[in-house]
Amino acid sequence: MKHTLSSLFPLLLSFMGMGMGLVITTPAAAQNNEHRQTVTSSIPNKDAKFLLFPTRNNFNFLKLNTRNGEVDIVQFSLDDSKTQFESRLESDEYPLVSKEEESNGRFYLYPTTNIFNFLLMDQIDGRVWQLQWHFDSDKQFISRIEKVLTYKEINKVANETTYFADLEYKNNIYYKRGIPFTGSAYSNDMMMIVFMYQGVLSRVGVYHFNKNTVAFSFEKESNIPDDISAFYDDYGNPITKEEFLEKYPALIRIAKEFAKSLKQN
């Protein structure tokens, strides 16, 4: 039996790699595009700011910012630096947390059986997103997997007093505890009442300072007071626009400020 050093070298490397979580193919297999060289290793520091996650594609990784959940697609190359790149996976979902809430290790990626899909998890509050990376940017997305509330939970949300500041606004929809909000929500000073259906704002009512009588109402894109068709005094009696502007100028100012904040969303 004759064995040269060169013929034994790949076998020796395989045995050496077994103790380090390393699998090395023979040179012949490495040259064959149908065989993939596989490297596995334990994560050095799960609480690091950035982590690299392998995909099932030979040349692509996902780089995760564990503080805020932002993900970059990273591609390396064996022979041509022009095919190397790092690009942000764009999404309207960002930012997932505020700057004040960022922390190392907050977000983590979990692979699925699909080559292009991962699950992105906020390990502090338990929120989960489906993340799809792809070579075609139009097919990339991050989508929140919403929690399905029970009938009892939905009734509880609907029946309790809701403040506008408690609602979360994303992708043109207002959410309360992860579900599109239907009902009415008050401003913190109780001067405004906002009506919504399935997360879409339909109308805003403005109360008099007695907080019992509605002075007027407007839509999100309304110009105040020009687009308002009906005004009421603090007893609920209809009055003209001119009378209202003369008697209740402060309400016009408050409504304009609130409408301005709505248009910024």
Contacts in CASP RR format, 6 or more apart in sequence:
PFRMAT RR
TARGET T0000
AUTHOR 0000-0000-0000
METHOD contacts of the structure
MODEL  1
MKHTLSSLFPLLLSFMGMGMGLVITTPAAAQNNEHRQTVTSSIPNKDAKF
LLFPTRNNFNFLKLNTRNGEVDIVQFSLDDSKTQFESRLESDEYPLVSKE
EESNGRFYLYPTTNIFNFLLMDQIDGRVWQLQWHFDSDKQFISRIEKVLT
YKEINKVANETTYFADLEYKNNIYYKRGIPFTGSAYSNDMMMIVFMYQGV
LSRVGVYHFNKNTVAFSFEKESNIPDDISAFYDDYGNPITKEEFLEKYPA
LIRIAKEFAKSLKQN
10 24 0 8 1.000
10 26 0 8 1.000
10 27 0 8 1.000
13 24 0 8 1.000
14 23 0 8 1.000
14 24 0 8 1.000
16 22 0 8 1.000
17 23 0 8 1.000
17 24 0 8 1.000
20 41 0 8 1.000
21 40 0 8 1.000
21 41 0 8 1.000
22 39 0 8 1.000
22 40 0 8 1.000
22 41 0 8 1.000
23 37 0 8 1.000
23 38 0 8 1.000
23 39 0 8 1.000
23 40 0 8 1.000
24 37 0 8 1.000
25 35 0 8 1.000
25 37 0 8 1.000
25 38 0 8 1.000
29 35 0 8 1.000
29 37 0 8 1.000
30 37 0 8 1.000
36 58 0 8 1.000
43 51 0 8 1.000
46 66 0 8 1.000
46 105 0 8 1.000
46 108 0 8 1.000
47 66 0 8 1.000
47 104 0 8 1.000
47 105 0 8 1.000
48 66 0 8 1.000
48 104 0 8 1.000
48 105 0 8 1.000
49 65 0 8 1.000
49 66 0 8 1.000
49 67 0 8 1.000
49 104 0 8 1.000
50 63 0 8 1.000
50 64 0 8 1.000
50 65 0 8 1.000
50 66 0 8 1.000
51 63 0 8 1.000
51 64 0 8 1.000
51 66 0 8 1.000
51 108 0 8 1.000
51 109 0 8 1.000
52 61 0 8 1.000
52 62 0 8 1.000
52 63 0 8 1.000
52 64 0 8 1.000
52 74 0 8 1.000
53 61 0 8 1.000
53 62 0 8 1.000
53 63 0 8 1.000
53 64 0 8 1.000
53 109 0 8 1.000
53 111 0 8 1.000
53 118 0 8 1.000
54 61 0 8 1.000
55 61 0 8 1.000
55 62 0 8 1.000
55 111 0 8 1.000
55 115 0 8 1.000
55 116 0 8 1.000
55 133 0 8 1.000
56 111 0 8 1.000
56 115 0 8 1.000
57 115 0 8 1.000
59 75 0 8 1.000
59 76 0 8 1.000
59 77 0 8 1.000
59 83 0 8 1.000
60 73 0 8 1.000
60 74 0 8 1.000
60 75 0 8 1.000
60 133 0 8 1.000
61 73 0 8 1.000
61 74 0 8 1.000
61 75 0 8 1.000
61 76 0 8 1.000
62 71 0 8 1.000
62 72 0 8 1.000
62 73 0 8 1.000
62 74 0 8 1.000
62 89 0 8 1.000
62 109 0 8 1.000
62 118 0 8 1.000
62 133 0 8 1.000
63 71 0 8 1.000
63 72 0 8 1.000
63 73 0 8 1.000
63 74 0 8 1.000
63 86 0 8 1.000
64 70 0 8 1.000
64 71 0 8 1.000
64 107 0 8 1.000
64 108 0 8 1.000
64 109 0 8 1.000
64 120 0 8 1.000
65 71 0 8 1.000
65 107 0 8 1.000
66 104 0 8 1.000
66 105 0 8 1.000
66 106 0 8 1.000
66 107 0 8 1.000
66 108 0 8 1.000
67 102 0 8 1.000
67 103 0 8 1.000
67 104 0 8 1.000
67 105 0 8 1.000
67 106 0 8 1.000
67 107 0 8 1.000
68 94 0 8 1.000
68 95 0 8 1.000
68 96 0 8 1.000
68 97 0 8 1.000
68 102 0 8 1.000
68 106 0 8 1.000
68 107 0 8 1.000
69 96 0 8 1.000
69 97 0 8 1.000
69 106 0 8 1.000
69 107 0 8 1.000
69 120 0 8 1.000
70 88 0 8 1.000
70 89 0 8 1.000
70 94 0 8 1.000
71 88 0 8 1.000
71 89 0 8 1.000
71 109 0 8 1.000
71 120 0 8 1.000
71 131 0 8 1.000
71 133 0 8 1.000
71 142 0 8 1.000
72 86 0 8 1.000
72 87 0 8 1.000
72 88 0 8 1.000
72 89 0 8 1.000
73 85 0 8 1.000
73 86 0 8 1.000
73 87 0 8 1.000
73 88 0 8 1.000
73 89 0 8 1.000
73 133 0 8 1.000
74 85 0 8 1.000
74 86 0 8 1.000
75 83 0 8 1.000
75 84 0 8 1.000
75 85 0 8 1.000
75 86 0 8 1.000
76 84 0 8 1.000
77 83 0 8 1.000
77 84 0 8 1.000
89 131 0 8 1.000
89 133 0 8 1.000
89 140 0 8 1.000
89 142 0 8 1.000
90 137 0 8 1.000
90 140 0 8 1.000
91 140 0 8 1.000
91 141 0 8 1.000
91 142 0 8 1.000
92 170 0 8 1.000
92 171 0 8 1.000
93 129 0 8 1.000
93 142 0 8 1.000
93 143 0 8 1.000
93 144 0 8 1.000
93 170 0 8 1.000
93 171 0 8 1.000
94 142 0 8 1.000
96 107 0 8 1.000
96 122 0 8 1.000
96 127 0 8 1.000
96 129 0 8 1.000
97 106 0 8 1.000
97 122 0 8 1.000
103 124 0 8 1.000
105 123 0 8 1.000
106 122 0 8 1.000
106 123 0 8 1.000
106 124 0 8 1.000
107 120 0 8 1.000
107 121 0 8 1.000
107 122 0 8 1.000
107 123 0 8 1.000
108 120 0 8 1.000
108 121 0 8 1.000
108 123 0 8 1.000
109 118 0 8 1.000
109 119 0 8 1.000
109 120 0 8 1.000
109 121 0 8 1.000
109 131 0 8 1.000
110 118 0 8 1.000
110 119 0 8 1.000
110 120 0 8 1.000
110 121 0 8 1.000
111 118 0 8 1.000
112 118 0 8 1.000
112 119 0 8 1.000
116 132 0 8 1.000
116 133 0 8 1.000
116 134 0 8 1.000
116 139 0 8 1.000
117 130 0 8 1.000
117 131 0 8 1.000
117 132 0 8 1.000
118 130 0 8 1.000
118 131 0 8 1.000
118 132 0 8 1.000
118 133 0 8 1.000
119 128 0 8 1.000
119 129 0 8 1.000
119 130 0 8 1.000
119 131 0 8 1.000
119 145 0 8 1.000
120 128 0 8 1.000
120 129 0 8 1.000
120 130 0 8 1.000
120 131 0 8 1.000
120 142 0 8 1.000
121 127 0 8 1.000
121 128 0 8 1.000
121 129 0 8 1.000
122 128 0 8 1.000
127 144 0 8 1.000
128 144 0 8 1.000
128 145 0 8 1.000
129 142 0 8 1.000
129 143 0 8 1.000
129 144 0 8 1.000
129 145 0 8 1.000
130 141 0 8 1.000
130 142 0 8 1.000
130 143 0 8 1.000
130 145 0 8 1.000
131 141 0 8 1.000
131 142 0 8 1.000
132 139 0 8 1.000
132 140 0 8 1.000
132 141 0 8 1.000
132 142 0 8 1.000
133 140 0 8 1.000
134 140 0 8 1.000
144 170 0 8 1.000
144 178 0 8 1.000
146 178 0 8 1.000
146 179 0 8 1.000
147 177 0 8 1.000
147 178 0 8 1.000
147 179 0 8 1.000
149 157 0 8 1.000
149 177 0 8 1.000
149 179 0 8 1.000
154 179 0 8 1.000
157 176 0 8 1.000
157 177 0 8 1.000
157 179 0 8 1.000
158 182 0 8 1.000
158 183 0 8 1.000
161 186 0 8 1.000
162 176 0 8 1.000
162 181 0 8 1.000
162 183 0 8 1.000
162 184 0 8 1.000
162 185 0 8 1.000
162 186 0 8 1.000
163 185 0 8 1.000
163 186 0 8 1.000
163 187 0 8 1.000
163 188 0 8 1.000
164 185 0 8 1.000
164 186 0 8 1.000
164 187 0 8 1.000
164 188 0 8 1.000
164 192 0 8 1.000
164 194 0 8 1.000
165 187 0 8 1.000
165 188 0 8 1.000
166 176 0 8 1.000
166 185 0 8 1.000
167 174 0 8 1.000
167 175 0 8 1.000
167 176 0 8 1.000
167 181 0 8 1.000
167 185 0 8 1.000
168 174 0 8 1.000
168 175 0 8 1.000
168 176 0 8 1.000
168 178 0 8 1.000
169 175 0 8 1.000
169 265 0 8 1.000
172 200 0 8 1.000
173 180 0 8 1.000
173 198 0 8 1.000
173 199 0 8 1.000
173 200 0 8 1.000
174 180 0 8 1.000
174 181 0 8 1.000
174 196 0 8 1.000
174 199 0 8 1.000
174 200 0 8 1.000
174 201 0 8 1.000
175 181 0 8 1.000
175 199 0 8 1.000
180 198 0 8 1.000
180 199 0 8 1.000
180 200 0 8 1.000
181 196 0 8 1.000
181 199 0 8 1.000
182 196 0 8 1.000
182 197 0 8 1.000
182 198 0 8 1.000
182 199 0 8 1.000
183 195 0 8 1.000
183 196 0 8 1.000
183 197 0 8 1.000
184 193 0 8 1.000
184 194 0 8 1.000
184 195 0 8 1.000
184 196 0 8 1.000
185 193 0 8 1.000
185 194 0 8 1.000
185 196 0 8 1.000
186 192 0 8 1.000
186 193 0 8 1.000
186 194 0 8 1.000
187 193 0 8 1.000
187 194 0 8 1.000
187 258 0 8 1.000
190 207 0 8 1.000
190 211 0 8 1.000
191 206 0 8 1.000
191 207 0 8 1.000
191 209 0 8 1.000
191 211 0 8 1.000
191 254 0 8 1.000
192 204 0 8 1.000
192 205 0 8 1.000
192 206 0 8 1.000
192 207 0 8 1.000
192 254 0 8 1.000
192 255 0 8 1.000
192 258 0 8 1.000
193 204 0 8 1.000
193 205 0 8 1.000
193 207 0 8 1.000
193 214 0 8 1.000
194 201 0 8 1.000
194 203 0 8 1.000
194 204 0 8 1.000
194 205 0 8 1.000
195 201 0 8 1.000
195 202 0 8 1.000
195 203 0 8 1.000
195 204 0 8 1.000
195 205 0 8 1.000
196 202 0 8 1.000
201 220 0 8 1.000
201 262 0 8 1.000
202 219 0 8 1.000
203 217 0 8 1.000
203 218 0 8 1.000
203 219 0 8 1.000
204 217 0 8 1.000
204 218 0 8 1.000
204 219 0 8 1.000
204 220 0 8 1.000
204 255 0 8 1.000
204 258 0 8 1.000
204 259 0 8 1.000
204 262 0 8 1.000
205 214 0 8 1.000
205 215 0 8 1.000
205 216 0 8 1.000
205 217 0 8 1.000
205 218 0 8 1.000
206 214 0 8 1.000
206 215 0 8 1.000
206 216 0 8 1.000
206 217 0 8 1.000
206 218 0 8 1.000
206 251 0 8 1.000
206 254 0 8 1.000
206 255 0 8 1.000
207 213 0 8 1.000
207 214 0 8 1.000
207 215 0 8 1.000
208 214 0 8 1.000
208 215 0 8 1.000
208 233 0 8 1.000
208 234 0 8 1.000
208 248 0 8 1.000
208 251 0 8 1.000
209 234 0 8 1.000
209 250 0 8 1.000
209 251 0 8 1.000
210 234 0 8 1.000
213 232 0 8 1.000
213 233 0 8 1.000
213 234 0 8 1.000
213 235 0 8 1.000
213 236 0 8 1.000
214 232 0 8 1.000
214 236 0 8 1.000
215 231 0 8 1.000
215 232 0 8 1.000
215 233 0 8 1.000
215 234 0 8 1.000
215 244 0 8 1.000
215 248 0 8 1.000
215 251 0 8 1.000
216 225 0 8 1.000
216 228 0 8 1.000
216 230 0 8 1.000
216 231 0 8 1.000
216 232 0 8 1.000
216 244 0 8 1.000
216 251 0 8 1.000
216 255 0 8 1.000
217 228 0 8 1.000
217 230 0 8 1.000
218 224 0 8 1.000
218 227 0 8 1.000
218 228 0 8 1.000
218 255 0 8 1.000
218 259 0 8 1.000
219 227 0 8 1.000
220 259 0 8 1.000
220 262 0 8 1.000
220 263 0 8 1.000
221 263 0 8 1.000
222 228 0 8 1.000
222 259 0 8 1.000
224 252 0 8 1.000
224 255 0 8 1.000
224 256 0 8 1.000
224 259 0 8 1.000
225 231 0 8 1.000
225 241 0 8 1.000
225 244 0 8 1.000
225 245 0 8 1.000
225 252 0 8 1.000
228 241 0 8 1.000
230 238 0 8 1.000
231 238 0 8 1.000
231 239 0 8 1.000
231 240 0 8 1.000
231 241 0 8 1.000
231 243 0 8 1.000
231 244 0 8 1.000
232 238 0 8 1.000
232 239 0 8 1.000
233 239 0 8 1.000
233 243 0 8 1.000
233 244 0 8 1.000
233 247 0 8 1.000
239 247 0 8 1.000
244 251 0 8 1.000
244 252 0 8 1.000
245 252 0 8 1.000
END
